[in-house]
Amino acid sequence: MRDNFVLENMKNGIPSTGISLTFPSTHMLEMCAYAGFDWALIDCEHGSMTNESVESLVIASEAANIIPIVRPSTAFSTNLGPLLDRGVMGVQFPHISTVEDANKIIEETKYPPKGFRGIGSSALRIAKYDIGVSRSEYMKWANSNVLICIQIEDQIGLDNIEKLSEIDDIDVIFVGPTDLSISLGYMERNKEFDNLLLDTLQNIIKLGKIAGCAGTPNWINEYRNIGVNYLYTHIPSIITTATKDILNRGNN
């Protein structure tokens, strides 16, 4: 069991940059880790992931020293327990809008006394199958190292950010730019929405929480410049950026 260095770094004000994986490729995860990414978002909301592929990615992440964070298919997925049991070191919950929502996902993610997550450590490789690590040691480790991130993606969530920021066990408040913009009536991003997004992220930081957002490499730099520490981009964005650069150089 290793410490969640991404969570620790962000608590100390150090940005952490991740890459989103929507397809189960251990090779791609390793390449991203060796290229310098700190963590990987294993996307079960929009991607083609199974529990088996999630565990394979977790095993690869341990070898490559990158932190695996999962996004379940829904905030209250009945598959959350099995995903946690695969050994992920964080959960990014989509569409969390209220304090009640946040408290519910905390209870489902944390072991007692903080939550009600079921324990089956003798069957879990992350807990070393109860061999050489006590059950209490594993539960304490999990409660301390499994990052909890909530996604704000609608007006109700925006209205409740101050209350959500007061919940200690929420580590990151992430603003989902695509779903938020659409829910607010912006079918395409524009300057008005971009200003709202940046203001919201800065407000989260002022409230004392780690702020998160995703985007293209250019947007990642913009977010980082205003103090956003939980950042990630997508493989298609990187490929598109690099391809355009190569082709433009070749045409000049």
C-alpha positions as CSV (number, residue, x, y, z in Angstrom):
1,M,0.0,0.0,0.0
2,R,1.4,3.3,-1.0
3,D,0.6,6.9,0.0
4,N,-1.5,9.0,-2.2
5,F,1.1,11.5,-3.2
6,V,-1.3,13.4,-5.4
7,L,-3.6,14.2,-2.5
8,E,-0.7,15.1,-0.3
9,N,0.9,17.4,-2.9
10,M,-2.4,19.2,-3.5
11,K,-2.9,19.7,0.2
12,N,0.5,21.4,0.2
13,G,-0.5,23.7,-2.7
14,I,1.3,21.7,-5.4
15,P,-0.7,21.1,-8.6
16,S,-1.2,17.6,-9.9
17,T,-1.9,16.9,-13.6
18,G,-3.8,13.9,-14.8
19,I,-4.8,12.2,-18.0
20,S,-8.3,10.8,-18.7
21,L,-8.5,7.2,-20.0
22,T,-11.8,6.2,-21.6
23,F,-10.5,2.9,-22.9
24,P,-8.7,0.1,-21.0
25,S,-5.1,0.3,-22.2
26,T,-2.3,-0.5,-19.6
27,H,0.2,0.5,-22.3
28,M,-1.3,3.9,-22.7
29,L,-1.4,4.4,-18.9
30,E,2.2,3.5,-18.6
31,M,3.2,5.9,-21.4
32,C,1.3,8.7,-19.7
33,A,3.0,7.9,-16.4
34,Y,6.5,7.8,-17.9
35,A,5.7,11.1,-19.7
36,G,5.2,12.8,-16.4
37,F,1.5,12.7,-15.6
38,D,0.8,12.4,-11.8
39,W,-2.6,10.6,-12.0
40,A,-5.0,8.9,-14.3
41,L,-8.8,9.2,-14.4
42,I,-10.2,5.8,-15.2
43,D,-13.5,6.9,-16.7
44,C,-16.3,4.5,-16.2
45,E,-18.9,7.2,-16.9
46,H,-18.1,7.6,-20.5
47,G,-15.6,4.9,-21.2
48,S,-15.6,1.2,-22.0
49,M,-14.3,0.0,-18.7
50,T,-15.1,-3.2,-16.8
51,N,-14.2,-4.1,-13.2
52,E,-11.5,-6.4,-14.6
53,S,-10.0,-3.7,-16.8
54,V,-10.0,-1.2,-13.9
55,E,-8.0,-3.7,-11.7
56,S,-5.5,-4.2,-14.6
57,L,-5.1,-0.4,-14.9
58,V,-4.6,-0.2,-11.1
59,I,-1.9,-2.8,-11.2
60,A,-0.2,-1.0,-14.0
61,S,-0.4,2.3,-12.2
62,E,1.4,0.8,-9.2
63,A,4.3,-0.4,-11.4
64,A,4.5,3.0,-13.2
65,N,3.9,5.1,-10.0
66,I,0.9,7.0,-11.2
67,I,-2.2,7.5,-9.0
68,P,-5.4,5.8,-10.3
69,I,-8.7,7.7,-9.8
70,V,-12.0,6.3,-11.0
71,R,-15.1,8.0,-12.2
72,P,-18.1,5.7,-11.7
73,S,-20.9,5.6,-14.2
74,T,-23.2,7.6,-11.9
75,A,-22.8,9.3,-8.5
76,F,-24.7,6.6,-6.7
77,S,-23.6,3.6,-8.8
78,T,-24.2,0.2,-7.3
79,N,-20.8,-0.7,-8.7
80,L,-18.9,1.7,-6.5
81,G,-18.0,-0.9,-3.9
82,P,-16.4,-3.3,-6.5
83,L,-14.5,-0.4,-8.1
84,L,-13.1,0.7,-4.7
85,D,-12.2,-2.9,-4.0
86,R,-10.1,-3.0,-7.2
87,G,-7.7,-0.7,-5.5
88,V,-8.3,2.8,-6.9
89,M,-6.9,5.7,-4.8
90,G,-9.6,8.2,-5.6
91,V,-13.2,8.6,-6.8
92,Q,-14.4,11.5,-8.9
93,F,-18.2,11.5,-8.4
94,P,-20.2,13.1,-11.3
95,H,-23.3,15.3,-10.8
96,I,-23.1,16.1,-7.1
97,S,-25.3,19.1,-6.3
98,T,-26.3,19.1,-2.6
99,V,-24.9,18.5,0.9
100,E,-27.1,15.4,1.1
101,D,-25.6,14.0,-2.1
102,A,-22.1,14.7,-0.8
103,N,-22.7,13.1,2.6
104,K,-24.1,10.0,0.9
105,I,-21.1,9.4,-1.3
106,I,-18.7,9.9,1.7
107,E,-20.6,7.2,3.6
108,E,-20.3,4.9,0.7
109,T,-16.6,5.5,0.2
110,K,-15.3,5.5,3.7
111,Y,-15.0,2.5,6.1
112,P,-16.3,2.8,9.6
113,P,-16.3,4.9,11.7
114,K,-16.5,7.5,8.9
115,G,-18.8,5.6,6.6
116,F,-20.5,2.3,5.8
117,R,-18.3,0.8,3.1
118,G,-18.3,-3.0,3.4
119,I,-15.1,-4.7,4.2
120,G,-13.8,-7.8,2.3
121,S,-10.1,-7.3,2.7
122,S,-9.1,-11.0,2.6
123,A,-10.3,-11.0,-1.1
124,L,-8.5,-7.8,-2.1
125,R,-5.0,-7.5,-3.6
126,I,-4.9,-3.8,-2.5
127,A,-5.2,-5.1,1.1
128,K,-2.6,-7.8,0.5
129,Y,-5.4,-10.4,1.1
130,D,-5.0,-9.8,4.9
131,I,-1.5,-11.3,4.7
132,G,1.0,-9.2,6.6
133,V,-1.4,-6.2,6.9
134,S,-4.1,-6.1,9.5
135,R,-7.6,-5.3,8.6
136,S,-7.6,-2.2,10.8
137,E,-4.3,-1.0,9.1
138,Y,-5.9,-1.4,5.7
139,M,-9.1,0.4,6.6
140,K,-7.2,3.3,8.2
141,W,-5.0,3.5,5.0
142,A,-8.0,3.5,2.7
143,N,-9.9,6.2,4.7
144,S,-6.7,8.4,4.6
145,N,-5.6,7.8,1.0
146,V,-8.7,7.4,-1.2
147,L,-9.4,10.9,-2.5
148,I,-13.0,12.1,-2.8
149,C,-13.7,14.6,-5.6
150,I,-17.2,15.9,-6.4
151,Q,-18.2,17.3,-9.8
152,I,-20.4,20.5,-9.9
153,E,-22.4,20.3,-13.1
154,D,-25.6,22.4,-12.7
155,Q,-27.0,25.5,-11.1
156,I,-28.0,23.8,-7.9
157,G,-24.4,22.7,-7.4
158,L,-23.2,26.2,-8.1
159,D,-25.6,27.6,-5.5
160,N,-24.4,25.1,-2.9
161,I,-20.6,25.4,-3.4
162,E,-20.1,27.3,-0.1
163,K,-22.0,24.6,1.9
164,L,-20.2,21.8,0.1
165,S,-16.8,23.4,0.8
166,E,-17.5,23.1,4.5
167,I,-17.5,19.2,4.3
168,D,-14.1,18.1,5.6
169,D,-14.1,14.7,3.8
170,I,-14.6,16.3,0.4
171,D,-11.0,16.7,-0.9
172,V,-11.7,18.3,-4.3
173,I,-14.5,20.4,-5.8
174,F,-14.3,19.9,-9.5
175,V,-16.2,22.0,-12.0
176,G,-17.3,20.0,-15.0
177,P,-17.1,22.6,-17.8
178,T,-19.0,20.7,-20.5
179,D,-22.0,19.5,-18.6
180,L,-22.2,22.7,-16.6
181,S,-22.2,24.8,-19.7
182,I,-24.9,22.7,-21.3
183,S,-27.1,22.7,-18.2
184,L,-26.9,26.5,-18.1
185,G,-28.0,26.8,-21.7
186,Y,-24.6,27.3,-23.4
187,M,-24.6,24.7,-26.2
188,E,-21.1,26.0,-27.0
189,R,-18.6,27.6,-24.7
190,N,-18.3,31.4,-25.0
191,K,-16.6,34.2,-23.1
192,E,-19.6,34.7,-20.8
193,F,-19.4,31.1,-19.6
194,D,-15.6,31.1,-19.5
195,N,-15.7,34.0,-17.1
196,L,-18.3,32.2,-14.9
197,L,-16.2,29.1,-14.9
198,L,-13.0,31.0,-13.8
199,D,-14.9,32.9,-11.2
200,T,-16.3,29.7,-9.8
201,L,-12.9,28.0,-9.6
202,Q,-11.4,31.1,-7.8
203,N,-14.3,31.1,-5.4
204,I,-13.7,27.4,-4.5
205,I,-10.0,28.3,-3.8
206,K,-11.0,31.2,-1.6
207,L,-13.3,28.9,0.4
208,G,-10.3,26.8,1.2
209,K,-10.9,23.8,-1.0
210,I,-8.8,22.2,-3.7
211,A,-10.3,23.3,-7.0
212,G,-10.4,21.0,-10.1
213,C,-11.1,21.3,-13.8
214,A,-10.4,19.6,-17.1
215,G,-9.6,20.9,-20.6
216,T,-7.2,21.2,-23.5
217,P,-3.5,21.8,-22.7
218,N,-4.0,25.5,-23.2
219,W,-6.9,25.6,-20.7
220,I,-4.9,23.5,-18.2
221,N,-2.3,26.3,-18.2
222,E,-5.1,28.9,-17.7
223,Y,-6.5,27.0,-14.8
224,R,-3.1,26.4,-13.2
225,N,-2.4,30.2,-13.4
226,I,-5.4,31.0,-11.1
227,G,-4.5,28.3,-8.5
228,V,-6.4,25.2,-9.7
229,N,-4.4,22.2,-8.4
230,Y,-6.5,19.2,-9.6
231,L,-6.1,19.2,-13.4
232,Y,-6.5,16.8,-16.2
233,T,-6.7,16.7,-19.9
234,H,-7.7,14.0,-22.4
235,I,-5.8,11.8,-24.8
236,P,-7.7,13.1,-27.9
237,S,-6.7,16.7,-26.9
238,I,-3.1,15.8,-26.6
239,I,-3.1,13.9,-29.9
240,T,-4.9,16.8,-31.7
241,T,-2.5,19.4,-30.3
242,A,0.6,17.4,-31.2
243,T,-0.8,16.5,-34.7
244,K,-1.6,20.1,-35.6
245,D,1.8,21.2,-34.5
246,I,3.6,18.5,-36.6
247,L,1.4,19.1,-39.6
248,N,1.8,22.9,-39.4
249,R,5.6,22.6,-39.1
250,G,5.6,20.4,-42.1
251,N,3.6,22.8,-44.1
252,N,5.8,25.8,-43.3
